[in-house]
Amino acid sequence: MSELFDPIGGKAMRVLNRITAAVLMALVSAATTACSSDKSTAPSALDIQPGLPTSWASVGTNSPTYVVGADRVTAHGGSASLGIAGTDTNRLRFAGIGQAIRPDNYLGKRVRFSAWVRHENTLGSDIGLWMRIDGPGVTEGFDNFSSRPLLGTSDWHKVEIILDVPNDALGITFGALMSGRGQFLVDDMQFEIIPATGLTTNLLTGFTDSGVDVATMAAFYTRQSKTPTNLDFETR
């Protein structure tokens, strides 16, 4: 079931992220203490309060080199943003959040998933938003910002993912992630249908084997909501 919340992609990451769907949907706190086998230092959390916002699940390998939580000092709108801090240089480790929804309202449509982001001294391979379209035994669309990671330092600006949702899609997963180091804030996400004109940001050249059987994937998404929730991270 780890494949259903794999924002990095690839067999190696699916093996490393081996946890069940039930655990994925639980609201667990990000690990913030160093383990003896990891020589990296724990990240400076600054104003990030460890713990997941309501309706969001943890994604990643739960490395002690990351902290994920709410930042109630710096926000684009409202009183909170989602913060991820890392001190990592190993691409096999990453951290972030994910949410899964049924695709009923988006079948046959083009979807734009956007958010306001702010980052400081970020360096890594995958830093940004992520989104995946799951079909019957296949991944039908995928983007995790690996082609355009959010690097360096920047004040609030809007970024987006655009993917098509085929008529046979079983579900959609999306969120934000960091594989690297620095401070990354996300706020005021939007999930909307847009006209199917121009290009998408899909990183796939065709459908790929998801590694999850159809029955398991369908059962997972049957339990999910049809509508994204808590996109502004105000509820905790």
N, C-alpha and C positions, 0 to 999 in steps of 0.2 A: 504493500500500500504506500510505501514511501514515494513511489513514482508519482503519486497524485499531488505531492507537494514538493516537486523537484524543480526549483527555478534555475538550476545550473545546466541540467541535462547531461546525458551520457551515463554509461553503465557504472563507471566508478562512483559517481555521485549518488546513484540510486542505491548502491551497496552501502556507502557511508551513511546514508540517511534512512536507515532501516528502522522505522517505527510504524505503528499501526495508525489507521485513520482515526480511531477513537482518541488516541493520544494526541494526534495532530490537531484535533478540534478542541482539545482542552486548552484552557488559558493558563499556560505555565510561565513561570518567570525565567528570564534569560540567566544563564550561569554567569557569575561575576567573580568567582574565586579561581585562582590558578591551580592547575593540577601538577603533581610532581614530575610527570613525564613530559611536560611542555615547558621549554625554556623561554618562551615568549612572556612578556610581562602583561598583566591585565590592563585593559584600556582605561584611560581617564574618562570617567562618565560625565564630567562637567555638570550640566544641569539635567542629565537624563536620569529619570527615576525608573529603575529596572521593573519590568512587569508589562504584560501585554494588554493593549486596549481591548475592550469588549468586542466580540465577534471575530477577532483575529487569532490565528494560530502561529506558533513558532515554526520557522523553517531554518534549515541549516544543520550543522554538525555540533551545535551547542558548545563551541570552543570557548574556553575561558579568555580567549583573546578578543572577545566581543561582548558588548552589553547592548541590550535592546530595551527601549521603554519610552515613556512619555517625557517630553520636555515642556514644562509649564512656565518657562521663562521666555523662550524664543518661539514664536508661532507666526505663521503667515496670516491666519485668521482665527478668531476665537481665543481660547486660553491654553491650547495645547497643540503640540506637533508630535510626530513619531520620530524618535532619535535612534540612530545606530552609531556606535563608536567602536572602532577596531584598531588593533595594533599588529595586524597580520600581514605576512608576506607569502603565505602558502595558499595557492589557488584551491587546494583540496578542502579548505575550511571556508565557511561563509556563515552569515547569520542574517535574519530578516523576519518578515511577517508574510502570511498568506491567508487568503480567504477563498472559499469555493462556492459557486452558485450554480443552480440549474440554468440551462440556456433558453428556456421556454420563450422568454421575451425578446430573444436576439437571433433566433434561427433564421438563416438566410439574409442576415443583416451584416453591415460593417460596424464595428465597435471601436470607439476611441476611449482608451483608459489614460487619463492624464493626472498630473499632480504638480503642486508647487514644491520645489526642492531648494535646499540651501546646503552648501558643503564647504568644509574647511580642511585644507591640506590632505585631500583624499588621493590615494594612490592604490591602484589595484586593477584587476581584470574584469570584474563584474560589479559595477556600482550604479544603482538606478532602480527603475521599475522592472517588473517581470509579469508576463501574462502567457497563458497557454490555453489552447482550445483542444479539448479531448473528444475524440470520436470513438467509434466501436473498435477498440483494440489498436487505435492509431492516434498519434498526435497530429492534429490538423493545422495548427498554427502555433508559433512560439516566438517570443522575443524576451530577452533578459538584459538588454543594454550591453551585451558583450562586444557589440560592434561600435559602441559609442559610450564607454563608461564615463561617469561624471567625475572628472579629475580636477585636482587643484582646489582653488578657493573661489566661491561665487556666492553672491547674495541671492535672494529668492528669485527664481525664474521657473517658468512652466515647461514641463517635458511631457512626452506622450508616447503611447504605443497604439498602433492601429492594426487590427486584425479582422479578417472575415470569419464569420461563424457559419459553417455549412449547415444545411438543413438536417443532417443526421448527427450533429454534435450532441454529445451526452452531458457535457459540462464545461465550465470555465473556471480556471484558477488564476489568481493575480495577487500582486503585492509589491513589496519593496525589499531590496537586499543589498548587502555589501560583502564583497570578497576582496579584502584589502585593509587599508588603514586610513585613519582620519575620522572626521566627524561628519555625519550625513543626516540631514533633517528632511522630513516629508510632511506635507500638510495639504488639506483641501483637495483630496482626490475627487475625480469625476469619472463616471462610467456612463457613456452615452452612445446612442445610435447616430451615425453620420451617413451622408450620401456616399455611395460606392464609386467615387471618382478619384483619380490619381492613384498613387502607390500606397501599399501598406508597409509596415515595418517588419513583416514576417521574415525570420532568419532561415526558415526552411525552404527548400526548393521543391518539396513534395511531402506527402504524408509519410510519417515514419512510425515504425513499430513502437508502441508505448510500453511494452513489457507487462501490461496488465490485462487480464482477460476481461471480456466484455461484461460478464455477469457481475464481477467484482466492481468494475468501474460504474456500471449502472446503479448498483446498490448504494455505492458511496454517494453519488449525486442525488439519488432519490431523497436522501435525508437532508439535503441542503435547501436553503432559501432560494427564491427566484430573484431576489433583489439584493444588491450589495448594501451593507450597513456600516455605520460608524466610519465613513470615509474622511471625516474631519478630525477623528481621534479625540473628540470631546468626551466620549463616554468611556469610563474605565471600570 
